[in-house]
């Protein structure tokens, strides 16, 4: 699932219940996840 793949603590809420003022577009969500993973010492995503 999305939550397991990203490991972000907000999980599905990034998509369905974004915080006020957050960029909830697809690009914004990917940016949020990438920044969170980097800040928490997790690897980034592999290029396709």
VMD Tcl script that builds the backbone (N, CA, C; Angstrom):
set m [mol new atoms 144]
animate dup $m
set s [atomselect $m all]
$s set {name element resname resid chain x y z} {
  {N N UNK 1 A 0.832 -1.181 0.000}
  {CA C UNK 1 A 0.000 0.000 0.000}
  {C C UNK 1 A 0.883 1.253 0.000}
  {N N UNK 2 A 0.279 2.371 -0.241}
  {CA C UNK 2 A 0.989 3.650 -0.273}
  {C C UNK 2 A 1.716 3.909 1.046}
  {N N UNK 3 A 1.035 3.678 2.147}
  {CA C UNK 3 A 1.625 3.926 3.466}
  {C C UNK 3 A 2.849 3.048 3.701}
  {N N UNK 4 A 2.780 1.794 3.310}
  {CA C UNK 4 A 3.916 0.886 3.484}
  {C C UNK 4 A 5.063 1.263 2.553}
  {N N UNK 5 A 4.743 1.645 1.346}
  {CA C UNK 5 A 5.763 2.004 0.360}
  {C C UNK 5 A 6.534 3.254 0.780}
  {N N UNK 6 A 5.820 4.275 1.210}
  {CA C UNK 6 A 6.473 5.543 1.546}
  {C C UNK 6 A 7.047 5.559 2.956}
  {N N UNK 7 A 6.450 4.809 3.868}
  {CA C UNK 7 A 6.804 4.780 5.290}
  {C C UNK 7 A 6.544 6.118 5.975}
  {N N UNK 8 A 5.898 7.055 5.300}
  {CA C UNK 8 A 5.604 8.366 5.887}
  {C C UNK 8 A 4.553 8.190 6.977}
  {N N UNK 9 A 4.731 8.829 8.136}
  {CA C UNK 9 A 3.788 8.634 9.240}
  {C C UNK 9 A 2.358 9.076 8.929}
  {N N UNK 10 A 2.172 10.005 8.008}
  {CA C UNK 10 A 0.820 10.450 7.657}
  {C C UNK 10 A 0.121 9.460 6.731}
  {N N UNK 11 A 0.884 8.598 6.074}
  {CA C UNK 11 A 0.303 7.572 5.204}
  {C C UNK 11 A -0.681 8.132 4.190}
  {N N UNK 12 A -1.851 7.511 4.137}
  {CA C UNK 12 A -2.890 7.901 3.171}
  {C C UNK 12 A -3.397 9.317 3.393}
  {N N UNK 13 A -3.220 9.853 4.596}
  {CA C UNK 13 A -3.691 11.212 4.867}
  {C C UNK 13 A -2.988 12.250 4.003}
  {N N UNK 14 A -1.799 11.948 3.517}
  {CA C UNK 14 A -1.133 12.868 2.592}
  {C C UNK 14 A -1.993 13.097 1.355}
  {N N UNK 15 A -2.739 12.070 0.966}
  {CA C UNK 15 A -3.575 12.152 -0.232}
  {C C UNK 15 A -4.992 12.607 0.110}
  {N N UNK 16 A -5.598 11.954 1.107}
  {CA C UNK 16 A -7.017 12.165 1.371}
  {C C UNK 16 A -7.335 13.229 2.413}
  {N N UNK 17 A -6.394 13.557 3.282}
  {CA C UNK 17 A -6.623 14.575 4.309}
  {C C UNK 17 A -5.378 15.450 4.467}
  {N N UNK 18 A -4.997 16.161 3.405}
  {CA C UNK 18 A -3.793 16.993 3.510}
  {C C UNK 18 A -4.006 18.130 4.512}
  {N N UNK 19 A -2.913 18.553 5.132}
  {CA C UNK 19 A -2.982 19.674 6.062}
  {C C UNK 19 A -3.280 20.945 5.282}
  {N N UNK 20 A -3.923 21.893 5.939}
  {CA C UNK 20 A -4.245 23.169 5.310}
  {C C UNK 20 A -2.953 23.836 4.849}
  {N N UNK 21 A -2.945 24.268 3.598}
  {CA C UNK 21 A -1.783 24.940 3.040}
  {C C UNK 21 A -0.761 24.019 2.393}
  {N N UNK 22 A -0.903 22.700 2.577}
  {CA C UNK 22 A 0.019 21.754 1.942}
  {C C UNK 22 A -0.326 21.596 0.474}
  {N N UNK 23 A 0.683 21.373 -0.339}
  {CA C UNK 23 A 0.472 21.109 -1.760}
  {C C UNK 23 A -0.010 19.667 -1.887}
  {N N UNK 24 A -1.275 19.483 -2.221}
  {CA C UNK 24 A -1.844 18.135 -2.304}
  {C C UNK 24 A -1.864 17.592 -3.731}
  {N N UNK 25 A -1.139 18.266 -4.636}
  {CA C UNK 25 A -1.023 17.743 -5.998}
  {C C UNK 25 A -0.102 16.530 -5.966}
  {N N UNK 26 A -0.097 15.759 -7.029}
  {CA C UNK 26 A 0.773 14.579 -7.096}
  {C C UNK 26 A 2.236 14.980 -6.894}
  {N N UNK 27 A 2.658 16.054 -7.540}
  {CA C UNK 27 A 4.046 16.518 -7.395}
  {C C UNK 27 A 4.328 16.966 -5.965}
  {N N UNK 28 A 3.369 17.627 -5.354}
  {CA C UNK 28 A 3.538 18.091 -3.984}
  {C C UNK 28 A 3.658 16.943 -3.003}
  {N N UNK 29 A 2.858 15.901 -3.194}
  {CA C UNK 29 A 2.904 14.730 -2.317}
  {C C UNK 29 A 4.240 14.011 -2.472}
  {N N UNK 30 A 4.695 13.832 -3.704}
  {CA C UNK 30 A 5.988 13.181 -3.942}
  {C C UNK 30 A 7.104 14.004 -3.299}
  {N N UNK 31 A 7.044 15.317 -3.429}
  {CA C UNK 31 A 8.054 16.193 -2.823}
  {C C UNK 31 A 8.053 16.030 -1.303}
  {N N UNK 32 A 6.877 16.016 -0.697}
  {CA C UNK 32 A 6.759 15.846 0.751}
  {C C UNK 32 A 7.365 14.528 1.194}
  {N N UNK 33 A 7.051 13.452 0.480}
  {CA C UNK 33 A 7.565 12.125 0.834}
  {C C UNK 33 A 9.082 12.080 0.665}
  {N N UNK 34 A 9.594 12.619 -0.445}
  {CA C UNK 34 A 11.042 12.615 -0.681}
  {C C UNK 34 A 11.774 13.392 0.412}
  {N N UNK 35 A 11.252 14.557 0.767}
  {CA C UNK 35 A 11.886 15.371 1.808}
  {C C UNK 35 A 11.859 14.653 3.154}
  {N N UNK 36 A 10.735 14.025 3.479}
  {CA C UNK 36 A 10.621 13.308 4.748}
  {C C UNK 36 A 11.591 12.134 4.792}
  {N N UNK 37 A 11.666 11.372 3.695}
  {CA C UNK 37 A 12.568 10.217 3.657}
  {C C UNK 37 A 14.022 10.666 3.815}
  {N N UNK 38 A 14.418 11.737 3.146}
  {CA C UNK 38 A 15.788 12.240 3.254}
  {C C UNK 38 A 16.081 12.705 4.682}
  {N N UNK 39 A 15.140 13.402 5.301}
  {CA C UNK 39 A 15.325 13.911 6.657}
  {C C UNK 39 A 15.403 12.793 7.690}
  {N N UNK 40 A 14.873 11.625 7.351}
  {CA C UNK 40 A 14.847 10.500 8.280}
  {C C UNK 40 A 15.828 9.396 7.905}
  {N N UNK 41 A 16.796 9.731 7.038}
  {CA C UNK 41 A 17.857 8.788 6.688}
  {C C UNK 41 A 17.405 7.594 5.869}
  {N N UNK 42 A 16.299 7.739 5.173}
  {CA C UNK 42 A 15.785 6.648 4.345}
  {C C UNK 42 A 16.212 6.887 2.901}
  {N N UNK 43 A 16.410 5.821 2.128}
  {CA C UNK 43 A 16.809 6.003 0.730}
  {C C UNK 43 A 15.689 6.618 -0.101}
  {N N UNK 44 A 16.085 7.233 -1.203}
  {CA C UNK 44 A 15.108 7.805 -2.119}
  {C C UNK 44 A 14.502 6.728 -2.996}
  {N N UNK 45 A 13.736 7.140 -3.972}
  {CA C UNK 45 A 13.095 6.201 -4.881}
  {C C UNK 45 A 14.018 5.894 -6.049}
  {N N UNK 46 A 13.942 4.694 -6.560}
  {CA C UNK 46 A 14.722 4.311 -7.735}
  {C C UNK 46 A 14.099 4.939 -8.970}
  {N N UNK 47 A 14.942 5.305 -9.923}
  {CA C UNK 47 A 14.430 5.831 -11.186}
  {C C UNK 47 A 13.913 4.675 -12.017}
  {N N UNK 48 A 12.838 4.919 -12.744}
  {CA C UNK 48 A 12.218 3.868 -13.558}
  {C C UNK 48 A 13.047 3.552 -14.772}
}
mol reanalyze $m
mol bondsrecalc $m
mol representation Tube
mol addrep $m
